[in-house]
Protein backbone atom coordinates (compact mmCIF):
# COMPACT_ATOMS: atom_id res chain seq x y z
CA UNK A 1 0.00 0.00 0.00
CA UNK A 2 1.47 3.33 -1.07
CA UNK A 3 1.36 6.22 1.36
CA UNK A 4 0.01 9.60 0.24
CA UNK A 5 2.76 12.12 -0.48
CA UNK A 6 2.42 15.90 -0.49
CA UNK A 7 3.97 18.18 -3.12
CA UNK A 8 6.17 21.15 -2.23
CA UNK A 9 3.87 23.47 -4.21
CA UNK A 10 1.01 22.57 -1.84
CA UNK A 11 2.73 23.87 1.32
CA UNK A 12 0.52 26.31 3.21
CA UNK A 13 0.89 28.00 6.62
CA UNK A 14 -0.94 26.44 9.53
CA UNK A 15 -0.48 22.80 8.61
CA UNK A 16 2.20 21.06 10.65
CA UNK A 17 2.30 17.52 9.26
CA UNK A 18 3.71 16.79 5.80
CA UNK A 19 5.06 13.78 3.91
CA UNK A 20 7.48 14.59 1.08
CA UNK A 21 9.65 12.59 -1.25
CA UNK A 22 12.26 15.04 -2.52
CA UNK A 23 15.69 15.27 -4.05
CA UNK A 24 18.23 17.71 -2.65
CA UNK A 25 19.30 19.68 -5.73
CA UNK A 26 21.70 21.98 -3.88
CA UNK A 27 22.96 22.35 -0.30
CA UNK A 28 25.24 24.93 1.34
CA UNK A 29 26.22 26.22 4.76
CA UNK A 30 25.70 29.83 5.84
CA UNK A 31 28.31 31.20 8.21
CA UNK A 32 27.99 34.01 10.73
CA UNK A 33 28.96 37.56 9.79
CA UNK A 34 31.02 38.25 12.90
CA UNK A 35 32.16 34.63 13.32
CA UNK A 36 32.81 33.23 9.84
CA UNK A 37 33.90 29.87 11.30
CA UNK A 38 30.46 29.36 12.91
CA UNK A 39 27.74 27.75 10.77
CA UNK A 40 24.41 29.48 11.52
CA UNK A 41 22.20 27.54 9.09
CA UNK A 42 22.17 24.96 6.34
CA UNK A 43 20.21 25.95 3.23
CA UNK A 44 18.77 23.53 0.68
CA UNK A 45 16.98 23.61 -2.65
CA UNK A 46 14.48 20.74 -2.74
CA UNK A 47 12.88 19.26 -5.86
CA UNK A 48 9.88 16.93 -5.92
CA UNK A 49 8.36 15.00 -8.83
CA UNK A 50 5.93 17.78 -9.70
mmCIF file as Biopython writes it, N, C-alpha, C and O atoms, coordinates in Angstrom:
data_model
#
loop_
_atom_site.group_PDB
_atom_site.id
_atom_site.type_symbol
_atom_site.label_atom_id
_atom_site.label_alt_id
_atom_site.label_comp_id
_atom_site.label_asym_id
_atom_site.label_entity_id
_atom_site.label_seq_id
_atom_site.pdbx_PDB_ins_code
_atom_site.Cartn_x
_atom_site.Cartn_y
_atom_site.Cartn_z
_atom_site.occupancy
_atom_site.B_iso_or_equiv
_atom_site.auth_seq_id
_atom_site.auth_asym_id
_atom_site.pdbx_PDB_model_num
ATOM 1   N N  . UNK A ? 1  ? 0.843  -1.180 0.000   1.0 0.0 1  A 1 
ATOM 2   C CA . UNK A ? 1  ? 0.000  0.000  0.000   1.0 0.0 1  A 1 
ATOM 3   C C  . UNK A ? 1  ? 0.891  1.247  0.000   1.0 0.0 1  A 1 
ATOM 4   O O  . UNK A ? 1  ? 1.757  1.402  0.861   1.0 0.0 1  A 1 
ATOM 5   N N  . UNK A ? 2  ? 0.670  2.110  -0.954  1.0 0.0 2  A 1 
ATOM 6   C CA . UNK A ? 2  ? 1.466  3.332  -1.074  1.0 0.0 2  A 1 
ATOM 7   C C  . UNK A ? 2  ? 0.909  4.423  -0.161  1.0 0.0 2  A 1 
ATOM 8   O O  . UNK A ? 2  ? -0.304 4.611  -0.063  1.0 0.0 2  A 1 
ATOM 9   N N  . UNK A ? 3  ? 1.808  5.129  0.497   1.0 0.0 3  A 1 
ATOM 10  C CA . UNK A ? 3  ? 1.358  6.219  1.356   1.0 0.0 3  A 1 
ATOM 11  C C  . UNK A ? 3  ? 1.169  7.479  0.512   1.0 0.0 3  A 1 
ATOM 12  O O  . UNK A ? 3  ? 1.809  7.642  -0.527  1.0 0.0 3  A 1 
ATOM 13  N N  . UNK A ? 4  ? 0.290  8.360  0.965   1.0 0.0 4  A 1 
ATOM 14  C CA . UNK A ? 4  ? 0.014  9.603  0.243   1.0 0.0 4  A 1 
ATOM 15  C C  . UNK A ? 4  ? 1.146  10.586 0.500   1.0 0.0 4  A 1 
ATOM 16  O O  . UNK A ? 4  ? 1.519  10.840 1.645   1.0 0.0 4  A 1 
ATOM 17  N N  . UNK A ? 5  ? 1.687  11.135 -0.583  1.0 0.0 5  A 1 
ATOM 18  C CA . UNK A ? 5  ? 2.757  12.121 -0.476  1.0 0.0 5  A 1 
ATOM 19  C C  . UNK A ? 5  ? 2.216  13.493 -0.832  1.0 0.0 5  A 1 
ATOM 20  O O  . UNK A ? 5  ? 1.319  13.622 -1.666  1.0 0.0 5  A 1 
ATOM 21  N N  . UNK A ? 6  ? 2.766  14.515 -0.195  1.0 0.0 6  A 1 
ATOM 22  C CA . UNK A ? 6  ? 2.416  15.903 -0.491  1.0 0.0 6  A 1 
ATOM 23  C C  . UNK A ? 6  ? 3.457  16.474 -1.450  1.0 0.0 6  A 1 
ATOM 24  O O  . UNK A ? 6  ? 4.594  16.004 -1.501  1.0 0.0 6  A 1 
ATOM 25  N N  . UNK A ? 7  ? 3.053  17.498 -2.213  1.0 0.0 7  A 1 
ATOM 26  C CA . UNK A ? 7  ? 3.973  18.184 -3.117  1.0 0.0 7  A 1 
ATOM 27  C C  . UNK A ? 7  ? 4.428  19.487 -2.473  1.0 0.0 7  A 1 
ATOM 28  O O  . UNK A ? 7  ? 3.693  20.089 -1.690  1.0 0.0 7  A 1 
ATOM 29  N N  . UNK A ? 8  ? 5.626  19.916 -2.800  1.0 0.0 8  A 1 
ATOM 30  C CA . UNK A ? 8  ? 6.172  21.146 -2.233  1.0 0.0 8  A 1 
ATOM 31  C C  . UNK A ? 8  ? 5.314  22.353 -2.598  1.0 0.0 8  A 1 
ATOM 32  O O  . UNK A ? 8  ? 5.212  23.294 -1.811  1.0 0.0 8  A 1 
ATOM 33  N N  . UNK A ? 9  ? 4.702  22.342 -3.765  1.0 0.0 9  A 1 
ATOM 34  C CA . UNK A ? 9  ? 3.866  23.467 -4.205  1.0 0.0 9  A 1 
ATOM 35  C C  . UNK A ? 9  ? 2.599  23.604 -3.364  1.0 0.0 9  A 1 
ATOM 36  O O  . UNK A ? 9  ? 1.965  24.659 -3.373  1.0 0.0 9  A 1 
ATOM 37  N N  . UNK A ? 10 ? 2.225  22.559 -2.643  1.0 0.0 10 A 1 
ATOM 38  C CA . UNK A ? 10 ? 1.008  22.571 -1.843  1.0 0.0 10 A 1 
ATOM 39  C C  . UNK A ? 10 ? 1.220  23.032 -0.401  1.0 0.0 10 A 1 
ATOM 40  O O  . UNK A ? 10 ? 0.281  23.017 0.394   1.0 0.0 10 A 1 
ATOM 41  N N  . UNK A ? 11 ? 2.432  23.438 -0.057  1.0 0.0 11 A 1 
ATOM 42  C CA . UNK A ? 11 ? 2.733  23.870 1.321   1.0 0.0 11 A 1 
ATOM 43  C C  . UNK A ? 11 ? 1.984  25.167 1.630   1.0 0.0 11 A 1 
ATOM 44  O O  . UNK A ? 11 ? 2.052  26.141 0.881   1.0 0.0 11 A 1 
ATOM 45  N N  . UNK A ? 12 ? 1.274  25.148 2.749   1.0 0.0 12 A 1 
ATOM 46  C CA . UNK A ? 12 ? 0.522  26.314 3.210   1.0 0.0 12 A 1 
ATOM 47  C C  . UNK A ? 12 ? 0.798  26.517 4.697   1.0 0.0 12 A 1 
ATOM 48  O O  . UNK A ? 12 ? 1.095  25.555 5.406   1.0 0.0 12 A 1 
ATOM 49  N N  . UNK A ? 13 ? 0.702  27.767 5.182   1.0 0.0 13 A 1 
ATOM 50  C CA . UNK A ? 13 ? 0.894  27.997 6.619   1.0 0.0 13 A 1 
ATOM 51  C C  . UNK A ? 13 ? -0.241 27.383 7.426   1.0 0.0 13 A 1 
ATOM 52  O O  . UNK A ? 13 ? -1.373 27.286 6.951   1.0 0.0 13 A 1 
ATOM 53  N N  . UNK A ? 14 ? 0.069  26.976 8.633   1.0 0.0 14 A 1 
ATOM 54  C CA . UNK A ? 14 ? -0.945 26.436 9.527   1.0 0.0 14 A 1 
ATOM 55  C C  . UNK A ? 14 ? -0.915 24.926 9.633   1.0 0.0 14 A 1 
ATOM 56  O O  . UNK A ? 14 ? -1.225 24.372 10.688  1.0 0.0 14 A 1 
ATOM 57  N N  . UNK A ? 15 ? -0.552 24.262 8.570   1.0 0.0 15 A 1 
ATOM 58  C CA . UNK A ? 15 ? -0.477 22.800 8.615   1.0 0.0 15 A 1 
ATOM 59  C C  . UNK A ? 15 ? 0.895  22.400 9.135   1.0 0.0 15 A 1 
ATOM 60  O O  . UNK A ? 15 ? 1.905  22.983 8.743   1.0 0.0 15 A 1 
ATOM 61  N N  . UNK A ? 16 ? 0.932  21.413 10.012  1.0 0.0 16 A 1 
ATOM 62  C CA . UNK A ? 16 ? 2.201  21.055 10.645  1.0 0.0 16 A 1 
ATOM 63  C C  . UNK A ? 16 ? 2.696  19.657 10.287  1.0 0.0 16 A 1 
ATOM 64  O O  . UNK A ? 16 ? 3.818  19.299 10.648  1.0 0.0 16 A 1 
ATOM 65  N N  . UNK A ? 17 ? 1.907  18.872 9.601   1.0 0.0 17 A 1 
ATOM 66  C CA . UNK A ? 17 ? 2.304  17.516 9.261   1.0 0.0 17 A 1 
ATOM 67  C C  . UNK A ? 17 ? 2.350  17.365 7.743   1.0 0.0 17 A 1 
ATOM 68  O O  . UNK A ? 17 ? 1.365  17.622 7.051   1.0 0.0 17 A 1 
ATOM 69  N N  . UNK A ? 18 ? 3.500  16.946 7.241   1.0 0.0 18 A 1 
ATOM 70  C CA . UNK A ? 18 ? 3.705  16.786 5.804   1.0 0.0 18 A 1 
ATOM 71  C C  . UNK A ? 18 ? 4.441  15.485 5.550   1.0 0.0 18 A 1 
ATOM 72  O O  . UNK A ? 18 ? 5.120  14.960 6.432   1.0 0.0 18 A 1 
ATOM 73  N N  . UNK A ? 19 ? 4.301  14.967 4.329   1.0 0.0 19 A 1 
ATOM 74  C CA . UNK A ? 19 ? 5.061  13.784 3.909   1.0 0.0 19 A 1 
ATOM 75  C C  . UNK A ? 19 ? 5.550  14.061 2.488   1.0 0.0 19 A 1 
ATOM 76  O O  . UNK A ? 19 ? 4.763  14.100 1.543   1.0 0.0 19 A 1 
ATOM 77  N N  . UNK A ? 20 ? 6.863  14.252 2.356   1.0 0.0 20 A 1 
ATOM 78  C CA . UNK A ? 20 ? 7.477  14.590 1.082   1.0 0.0 20 A 1 
ATOM 79  C C  . UNK A ? 20 ? 8.432  13.497 0.638   1.0 0.0 20 A 1 
ATOM 80  O O  . UNK A ? 20 ? 9.025  12.794 1.457   1.0 0.0 20 A 1 
ATOM 81  N N  . UNK A ? 21 ? 8.568  13.368 -0.660  1.0 0.0 21 A 1 
ATOM 82  C CA . UNK A ? 21 ? 9.653  12.592 -1.248  1.0 0.0 21 A 1 
ATOM 83  C C  . UNK A ? 21 ? 10.359 13.562 -2.181  1.0 0.0 21 A 1 
ATOM 84  O O  . UNK A ? 21 ? 9.830  13.920 -3.233  1.0 0.0 21 A 1 
ATOM 85  N N  . UNK A ? 22 ? 11.559 13.988 -1.790  1.0 0.0 22 A 1 
ATOM 86  C CA . UNK A ? 22 ? 12.261 15.040 -2.517  1.0 0.0 22 A 1 
ATOM 87  C C  . UNK A ? 22 ? 13.685 14.613 -2.834  1.0 0.0 22 A 1 
ATOM 88  O O  . UNK A ? 22 ? 14.216 13.640 -2.298  1.0 0.0 22 A 1 
ATOM 89  N N  . UNK A ? 23 ? 14.272 15.389 -3.728  1.0 0.0 23 A 1 
ATOM 90  C CA . UNK A ? 23 ? 15.692 15.266 -4.049  1.0 0.0 23 A 1 
ATOM 91  C C  . UNK A ? 23 ? 16.343 16.582 -3.646  1.0 0.0 23 A 1 
ATOM 92  O O  . UNK A ? 23 ? 15.797 17.654 -3.909  1.0 0.0 23 A 1 
ATOM 93  N N  . UNK A ? 24 ? 17.493 16.506 -3.016  1.0 0.0 24 A 1 
ATOM 94  C CA . UNK A ? 24 ? 18.226 17.715 -2.652  1.0 0.0 24 A 1 
ATOM 95  C C  . UNK A ? 24 ? 19.044 18.119 -3.875  1.0 0.0 24 A 1 
ATOM 96  O O  . UNK A ? 24 ? 20.016 17.453 -4.232  1.0 0.0 24 A 1 
ATOM 97  N N  . UNK A ? 25 ? 18.637 19.224 -4.517  1.0 0.0 25 A 1 
ATOM 98  C CA . UNK A ? 25 ? 19.304 19.680 -5.727  1.0 0.0 25 A 1 
ATOM 99  C C  . UNK A ? 25 ? 20.573 20.457 -5.398  1.0 0.0 25 A 1 
ATOM 100 O O  . UNK A ? 25 ? 21.548 20.418 -6.148  1.0 0.0 25 A 1 
ATOM 101 N N  . UNK A ? 26 ? 20.552 21.161 -4.275  1.0 0.0 26 A 1 
ATOM 102 C CA . UNK A ? 26 ? 21.700 21.978 -3.881  1.0 0.0 26 A 1 
ATOM 103 C C  . UNK A ? 26 ? 21.688 22.154 -2.365  1.0 0.0 26 A 1 
ATOM 104 O O  . UNK A ? 26 ? 20.621 22.286 -1.765  1.0 0.0 26 A 1 
ATOM 105 N N  . UNK A ? 27 ? 22.859 22.156 -1.747  1.0 0.0 27 A 1 
ATOM 106 C CA . UNK A ? 27 ? 22.962 22.348 -0.300  1.0 0.0 27 A 1 
ATOM 107 C C  . UNK A ? 27 ? 24.207 23.181 -0.005  1.0 0.0 27 A 1 
ATOM 108 O O  . UNK A ? 27 ? 25.249 22.988 -0.630  1.0 0.0 27 A 1 
ATOM 109 N N  . UNK A ? 28 ? 24.096 24.113 0.954   1.0 0.0 28 A 1 
ATOM 110 C CA . UNK A ? 28 ? 25.235 24.929 1.335   1.0 0.0 28 A 1 
ATOM 111 C C  . UNK A ? 28 ? 25.084 25.393 2.777   1.0 0.0 28 A 1 
ATOM 112 O O  . UNK A ? 28 ? 23.977 25.442 3.314   1.0 0.0 28 A 1 
ATOM 113 N N  . UNK A ? 29 ? 26.200 25.728 3.392   1.0 0.0 29 A 1 
ATOM 114 C CA . UNK A ? 29 ? 26.221 26.220 4.762   1.0 0.0 29 A 1 
ATOM 115 C C  . UNK A ? 29 ? 26.328 27.735 4.753   1.0 0.0 29 A 1 
ATOM 116 O O  . UNK A ? 29 ? 27.037 28.307 3.925   1.0 0.0 29 A 1 
ATOM 117 N N  . UNK A ? 30 ? 25.626 28.384 5.673   1.0 0.0 30 A 1 
ATOM 118 C CA . UNK A ? 30 ? 25.698 29.834 5.840   1.0 0.0 30 A 1 
ATOM 119 C C  . UNK A ? 30 ? 26.451 30.098 7.136   1.0 0.0 30 A 1 
ATOM 120 O O  . UNK A ? 30 ? 26.093 29.585 8.196   1.0 0.0 30 A 1 
ATOM 121 N N  . UNK A ? 31 ? 27.503 30.909 7.033   1.0 0.0 31 A 1 
ATOM 122 C CA . UNK A ? 31 ? 28.313 31.204 8.215   1.0 0.0 31 A 1 
ATOM 123 C C  . UNK A ? 31 ? 27.925 32.557 8.799   1.0 0.0 31 A 1 
ATOM 124 O O  . UNK A ? 31 ? 27.303 33.385 8.134   1.0 0.0 31 A 1 
ATOM 125 N N  . UNK A ? 32 ? 28.304 32.761 10.044  1.0 0.0 32 A 1 
ATOM 126 C CA . UNK A ? 32 ? 27.994 34.010 10.733  1.0 0.0 32 A 1 
ATOM 127 C C  . UNK A ? 32 ? 28.815 35.172 10.195  1.0 0.0 32 A 1 
ATOM 128 O O  . UNK A ? 32 ? 29.930 34.979 9.709   1.0 0.0 32 A 1 
ATOM 129 N N  . UNK A ? 33 ? 28.270 36.363 10.280  1.0 0.0 33 A 1 
ATOM 130 C CA . UNK A ? 33 ? 28.957 37.557 9.786   1.0 0.0 33 A 1 
ATOM 131 C C  . UNK A ? 33 ? 30.161 37.902 10.672  1.0 0.0 33 A 1 
ATOM 132 O O  . UNK A ? 33 ? 31.257 38.160 10.175  1.0 0.0 33 A 1 
ATOM 133 N N  . UNK A ? 34 ? 29.940 37.902 11.981  1.0 0.0 34 A 1 
ATOM 134 C CA . UNK A ? 34 ? 31.024 38.246 12.901  1.0 0.0 34 A 1 
ATOM 135 C C  . UNK A ? 34 ? 31.923 37.059 13.231  1.0 0.0 34 A 1 
ATOM 136 O O  . UNK A ? 34 ? 33.076 37.235 13.624  1.0 0.0 34 A 1 
ATOM 137 N N  . UNK A ? 35 ? 31.388 35.848 13.069  1.0 0.0 35 A 1 
ATOM 138 C CA . UNK A ? 35 ? 32.159 34.632 13.325  1.0 0.0 35 A 1 
ATOM 139 C C  . UNK A ? 35 ? 32.066 33.736 12.085  1.0 0.0 35 A 1 
ATOM 140 O O  . UNK A ? 35 ? 31.225 32.838 12.036  1.0 0.0 35 A 1 
ATOM 141 N N  . UNK A ? 36 ? 32.911 33.970 11.100  1.0 0.0 36 A 1 
ATOM 142 C CA . UNK A ? 36 ? 32.805 33.226 9.838   1.0 0.0 36 A 1 
ATOM 143 C C  . UNK A ? 36 ? 33.073 31.724 9.966   1.0 0.0 36 A 1 
ATOM 144 O O  . UNK A ? 36 ? 32.745 30.964 9.054   1.0 0.0 36 A 1 
ATOM 145 N N  . UNK A ? 37 ? 33.657 31.291 11.071  1.0 0.0 37 A 1 
ATOM 146 C CA . UNK A ? 37 ? 33.902 29.869 11.303  1.0 0.0 37 A 1 
ATOM 147 C C  . UNK A ? 37 ? 32.669 29.167 11.880  1.0 0.0 37 A 1 
ATOM 148 O O  . UNK A ? 37 ? 32.645 27.938 11.957  1.0 0.0 37 A 1 
ATOM 149 N N  . UNK A ? 38 ? 31.651 29.922 12.283  1.0 0.0 38 A 1 
ATOM 150 C CA . UNK A ? 38 ? 30.463 29.358 12.907  1.0 0.0 38 A 1 
ATOM 151 C C  . UNK A ? 38 ? 29.339 29.215 11.868  1.0 0.0 38 A 1 
ATOM 152 O O  . UNK A ? 38 ? 28.937 30.196 11.242  1.0 0.0 38 A 1 
ATOM 153 N N  . UNK A ? 39 ? 28.845 28.000 11.695  1.0 0.0 39 A 1 
ATOM 154 C CA . UNK A ? 39 ? 27.736 27.751 10.774  1.0 0.0 39 A 1 
ATOM 155 C C  . UNK A ? 39 ? 26.436 28.122 11.488  1.0 0.0 39 A 1 
ATOM 156 O O  . UNK A ? 39 ? 26.137 27.591 12.557  1.0 0.0 39 A 1 
ATOM 157 N N  . UNK A ? 40 ? 25.661 29.039 10.891  1.0 0.0 40 A 1 
ATOM 158 C CA . UNK A ? 40 ? 24.411 29.477 11.517  1.0 0.0 40 A 1 
ATOM 159 C C  . UNK A ? 40 ? 23.195 28.787 10.913  1.0 0.0 40 A 1 
ATOM 160 O O  . UNK A ? 40 ? 22.152 28.701 11.561  1.0 0.0 40 A 1 
ATOM 161 N N  . UNK A ? 41 ? 23.312 28.296 9.691   1.0 0.0 41 A 1 
ATOM 162 C CA . UNK A ? 41 ? 22.204 27.541 9.089   1.0 0.0 41 A 1 
ATOM 163 C C  . UNK A ? 41 ? 22.714 26.726 7.912   1.0 0.0 41 A 1 
ATOM 164 O O  . UNK A ? 41 ? 23.795 26.971 7.378   1.0 0.0 41 A 1 
ATOM 165 N N  . UNK A ? 42 ? 21.910 25.761 7.529   1.0 0.0 42 A 1 
ATOM 166 C CA . UNK A ? 42 ? 22.167 24.959 6.341   1.0 0.0 42 A 1 
ATOM 167 C C  . UNK A ? 42 ? 20.984 25.177 5.408   1.0 0.0 42 A 1 
ATOM 168 O O  . UNK A ? 42 ? 19.841 24.920 5.786   1.0 0.0 42 A 1 
ATOM 169 N N  . UNK A ? 43 ? 21.245 25.643 4.210   1.0 0.0 43 A 1 
ATOM 170 C CA . UNK A ? 43 ? 20.209 25.951 3.228   1.0 0.0 43 A 1 
ATOM 171 C C  . UNK A ? 43 ? 20.148 24.843 2.187   1.0 0.0 43 A 1 
ATOM 172 O O  . UNK A ? 43 ? 21.169 24.246 1.847   1.0 0.0 43 A 1 
ATOM 173 N N  . UNK A ? 44 ? 18.945 24.569 1.680   1.0 0.0 44 A 1 
ATOM 174 C CA . UNK A ? 44 ? 18.770 23.526 0.676   1.0 0.0 44 A 1 
ATOM 175 C C  . UNK A ? 44 ? 17.758 23.953 -0.375  1.0 0.0 44 A 1 
ATOM 176 O O  . UNK A ? 44 ? 16.807 24.676 -0.079  1.0 0.0 44 A 1 
ATOM 177 N N  . UNK A ? 45 ? 17.969 23.505 -1.590  1.0 0.0 45 A 1 
ATOM 178 C CA . UNK A ? 45 ? 16.977 23.611 -2.653  1.0 0.0 45 A 1 
ATOM 179 C C  . UNK A ? 45 ? 16.428 22.205 -2.852  1.0 0.0 45 A 1 
ATOM 180 O O  . UNK A ? 45 ? 17.166 21.282 -3.197  1.0 0.0 45 A 1 
ATOM 181 N N  . UNK A ? 46 ? 15.124 22.050 -2.630  1.0 0.0 46 A 1 
ATOM 182 C CA . UNK A ? 46 ? 14.480 20.745 -2.737  1.0 0.0 46 A 1 
ATOM 183 C C  . UNK A ? 46 ? 13.663 20.665 -4.023  1.0 0.0 46 A 1 
ATOM 184 O O  . UNK A ? 46 ? 13.073 21.656 -4.453  1.0 0.0 46 A 1 
ATOM 185 N N  . UNK A ? 47 ? 13.632 19.481 -4.632  1.0 0.0 47 A 1 
ATOM 186 C CA . UNK A ? 47 ? 12.880 19.259 -5.863  1.0 0.0 47 A 1 
ATOM 187 C C  . UNK A ? 47 ? 12.030 18.006 -5.667  1.0 0.0 47 A 1 
ATOM 188 O O  . UNK A ? 47 ? 12.535 16.962 -5.254  1.0 0.0 47 A 1 
ATOM 189 N N  . UNK A ? 48 ? 10.735 18.119 -5.969  1.0 0.0 48 A 1 
ATOM 190 C CA . UNK A ? 48 ? 9.881  16.934 -5.923  1.0 0.0 48 A 1 
ATOM 191 C C  . UNK A ? 48 ? 9.521  16.515 -7.352  1.0 0.0 48 A 1 
ATOM 192 O O  . UNK A ? 48 ? 10.024 17.104 -8.309  1.0 0.0 48 A 1 
ATOM 193 N N  . UNK A ? 49 ? 8.681  15.533 -7.505  1.0 0.0 49 A 1 
ATOM 194 C CA . UNK A ? 49 ? 8.363  15.001 -8.826  1.0 0.0 49 A 1 
ATOM 195 C C  . UNK A ? 49 ? 7.442  15.897 -9.644  1.0 0.0 49 A 1 
ATOM 196 O O  . UNK A ? 49 ? 7.289  15.698 -10.849 1.0 0.0 49 A 1 
ATOM 197 N N  . UNK A ? 50 ? 6.838  16.866 -9.004  1.0 0.0 50 A 1 
ATOM 198 C CA . UNK A ? 50 ? 5.928  17.777 -9.703  1.0 0.0 50 A 1 
ATOM 199 C C  . UNK A ? 50 ? 6.725  18.912 -10.265 1.0 0.0 50 A 1 
ATOM 200 O O  . UNK A ? 50 ? 6.164  19.807 -10.898 1.0 0.0 50 A 1 
#
